[in-house]
Amino acid sequence: MRTSFFNFFNKCIPMNQIVGWLDFIDYACFSNSFCFVEIEQPISGFAVAKVVDSGHPDFKKGDLVWGRRVGWEEYSLVTTPECLFKIHHTDVPLSYYTGILGMPGITAYFGFYDICSPKKGERVYVSAASGAVGQLVGQIAKLMGCYVVGSAGSKEKVELLKSKFGFDDAFNYKEEHDFDVALKRYFPEGIDIYFENVGGKMLDAVLLNMRFRGRIAACGMISQYNLHQPETIQNLTNIVYKRIRLEGFVVVDYFDQYSKFLDFILPCIREGKIVYVEDIAEGLESGPAALIGLFSGRNIGKQVVKVTDE
Ligand SMILES: NC(=O)c1ccc[n+]([C@@H]2O[C@H](COP(=O)([O-])OP(=O)(O)OC[C@H]3O[C@@H](n4cnc5c(N)ncnc54)[C@H](OP(=O)(O)O)[C@@H]3O)[C@@H](O)[C@H]2O)c1
C-alpha cells in the first residue's frame, strides 16, 4: 500500500560514494538499505515527514513519521512503510528524529553498548567525534564513567567536544603528523575501546595503541569511501597478539529495539544529560552541498536539510 508524505527534514548521511554519482545505481557502502542514488531520481535516505494521504491501515493523515527510503523532495510517495517509525514524542525538536532520536542515535547507543561491551573507567577513543554519531558515543561513554578522548578536524570542533559534550580531551587530527604519537599522548596506557568512524591511517595507528582484550566497533570508515584505492592496514597482527575484538555492525540490525533505545535517550535529553548539536542547511536546494560537505568536515554536528517549517 502507498502512503504520501510531506517532508520536513532530510538527513545527510556520509555513505554515498560521491565519485559514483553518475553510475546507474550507486549503492551505499554498508548495505543497500541506507541510501542510494539513481540517475534522474531523487536521492533516497532518511527523513522526518507528515502523512498527507494514506491507504495503509497503520498510517493516517496527520501522523508524524521518521524513517528511510524517503526521497529528497517536498512530497514523497512511500511504498515501503515497514521502513518508517511513527513519532509519538513531540516535546523535542522534530529534526532530532534524523539524529539523536533516529538512525545516528541508534547507531551510537547499540554500537557502544552492544559491540564495545564497555566497563566503567575504561579508556575510550572516538574518531569523527563531533559528528552525528560520534558526539553521542562520547557522551554515552561519559555517562558510563569512561575516560573519553575524541578527534575532529578543526579547532572549533575540538573545543565543542571538550566544552559542550564533556569529553575528557580532544585533538585536531589534521594538525597531527603522526597519529601513533598523538594517540600515545592521550592514551599513555593504551585504548580499551575504539569507536571507529574514519578507518585508514587512523585505524592503523589505533591498532598499535590498543590494550590487551580491547574492543573496536567498526561503525564506519569515512576516510576510505571516496578513494579509488583504499589505504592498506599494516598493523593487523596486533589483533592476534593483544586478543583485540574488532566487530563491524550495521544499524538496521537494531531497529527492532528502537523502543528500548527511546526509553534510554528521551529522559537523557529531557534532563539535559545528553545534548545534541545540529547543522541545519535551509532548503532542499542546499542539500547537495551539505552532503558533499560531510567529506571535508564542513558540518559542525549532525547535518540536516530543512525542507520546510510546514
Ligand atoms: N554502521 C552503521 O550502521 C552506521 C550508521 C551511521 C553512520 N555510520 C558511519 O559512521 C561514521 C560517522 O557518521 P556520522 O553520521 O556521524 O557523520 P558526520 O560526523 O556527521 O559527518 C562526517 C564527518 O566525518 C569527518 N570526516 C570526513 N572525512 C574524513 C576523513 N577523511 N578523515 C577523518 N574524518 C573525516 C568530518 O569531520 P571532521 O571535521 O572531524 O573531519 C565530517 O564532519 C561514518 O563513517 C558513517 O558512514 C555507520
The ligand as a Gaussian input file, in Angstrom:
#p B3LYP/6-31G(d) Opt

LIG

0 1
 N       27.416000       1.175000      10.834000
 C       26.320000       1.913000      10.730000
 O       25.213000       1.401000      10.781000
 C       26.468000       3.392000      10.560000
 C       25.371000       4.258000      10.781000
 C       25.576000       5.635000      10.668000
 C       26.818000       6.135000      10.317000
 N       27.839000       5.261000      10.075000
 C       29.191000       5.727000       9.779000
 O       29.654000       6.390000      10.934000
 C       30.578000       7.403000      10.593000
 C       30.122000       8.731000      11.191000
 O       28.883000       9.078000      10.618000
 P       28.167000      10.441000      11.040000
 O       26.773000      10.385000      10.522000
 O       28.406000      10.658000      12.485000
 O       28.972000      11.508000      10.139000
 P       29.274000      13.045000      10.467000
 O       30.282000      13.075000      11.515000
 O       28.070000      13.826000      10.626000
 O       29.977000      13.582000       9.129000
 C       31.145000      13.093000       8.717000
 C       32.359000      13.697000       9.458000
 O       33.451000      12.835000       9.233000
 C       34.643000      13.579000       9.253000
 N       35.466000      13.214000       8.109000
 C       35.178000      13.392000       6.803000
 N       36.198000      12.934000       6.048000
 C       37.140000      12.479000       6.908000
 C       38.433000      11.903000       6.732000
 N       38.945000      11.704000       5.523000
 N       39.131000      11.549000       7.839000
 C       38.609000      11.747000       9.074000
 N       37.408000      12.304000       9.296000
 C       36.692000      12.646000       8.221000
 C       34.262000      15.062000       9.144000
 O       34.528000      15.690000      10.396000
 P       35.981000      16.271000      10.754000
 O       35.902000      17.751000      10.594000
 O       36.172000      15.828000      12.150000
 O       36.967000      15.676000       9.785000
 C       32.762000      15.050000       8.879000
 O       32.117000      16.119000       9.518000
 C       30.651000       7.402000       9.075000
 O       31.759000       6.637000       8.686000
 C       29.359000       6.741000       8.655000
 O       29.480000       6.136000       7.408000
 C       27.670000       3.914000      10.194000

